[in-house]
Amino acid sequence: NRSGKQLMNVGADSQVRYIGLVQGDHVAVIGENRKLLAFPLAELPELEKGRGVILQRYKDGGLSDVCCFNLSDGLLWIDGSGRRQQVSGLETYLGKRASVGRNVPRGFNRSGKFDDRPS
């Protein structure tokens, strides 16, 4: 920040993957293995700075993308053409934090990102 205070401690063999504003009551994560998991935001503990938590378990690969959403609104993503898509039957993807998840819904972005618009 502007006064030069440290936000988090990151070890030499670690890296920060995502920082963002949290808006919603659930978290959705997708792995490089194209598995989607959604869980309540309340399951995500607040830790001391520089500490991390496991969002999803992976046999191969790692985290591809993460987003927060309101369960009542449903999970939306934006495809490469800028169209908004929505998951129907979200209960299939609901689970406990740090579990594996299920295969992404049909039509989900091949990039594994919730927003696939070109930069």
N, C-alpha and C positions, 0 to 999 in steps of 0.2 A: 504494500500500500504506500501512500505518499510519505508517511513519516518513517519509512524504512523498517517497519516492524516485520518480523518473519511470520509468515502465514503457516507454514508447516515444515517439518524436518523430513527430508527424503534421503535415504541411505544411498551409498554409491552404486549399489546393485539394484536400486528401485527407481521407479518413475511414476509420475502422476499421470493418470489416464484421462480423468474427467473432472472438471470443476464446473458447477453451474448452479443456477437458482432453482431451488426445490419448490415446485408448485404442484400440489396434488396430494392424494392420500395413498397412492400405490407407486411402486417402482417396477419398471420393466427392463430386463437386461437380455441381450442377445449375444451369444458367443460366436466365435469364428466357425464353430461347428454347426451353425444355423439352428441352435436350440434356443427357444424363447421361454423365459420364466418371469412371472409377475408375482409380487408379494407386497404385503402392506408396508408402508413407510415406517410404521411403528416397530417393525422387526429390525430396522437398521439402527444400530446403536451409535451414539455420539461418542467419539473417542478423543483422547488427547491429540494435540496436533502432531502430525507425522505418523500416526498409526493408521493402519488400513484394516478393512474387513473383507471377508469373502462374500461376494454377491452371488456367484454361481459356480458350481463345480464343473471342471472340464477334464475330460480324458485326454483330449488333444487340443492344442491351440489355447486361446484366451478370450478375453472380453473384446467384443466388436463395438457395441454401443449400449447406451443406457439412457432412459428417459423417465420422467415422472408424469403421472396422469391421475385423473379422478376416475375411480371405478364406475361411478354413475354415468360419466360421459363416454366411457369406453376408451380403448387404445387406438389412437390414430397414427398413421405414418404417411409420409409424402413420397410418392414415387418419382422417378427420374423426369417425368413430364410435368411435375408440379401438382398432380392430382392427389387429393386426400383420400386415403383408404382407411377402412375401419375393420377391426376384428369383431366378428360375431361369435358368440359362445366363448367368452373370455375365461369362463370357469375351467376350461381345459388347461389353460396355462397358469392358473393360480397355484401356488405352492409355497413352501417354506424357503426363506432365504438360504442360500448356499446349497440348494438342491440342483439337479441336472437340468430340468426343464423339458419341454416337448418340441418337436419339429415345428418350424415357423409355419404360419398359415399359407395356404396357396395364394400366390400373387405377391408375396412379400419381396422386397428389394433383394436382388442377388448380391448386392454389396454388403448386406447385413447391417445396414444403417436405417434408422428411423426417418431420416431426411436424406433422400438420394438425389436432391437437386444439385446440378453442377455448381461449383463454387464461383 
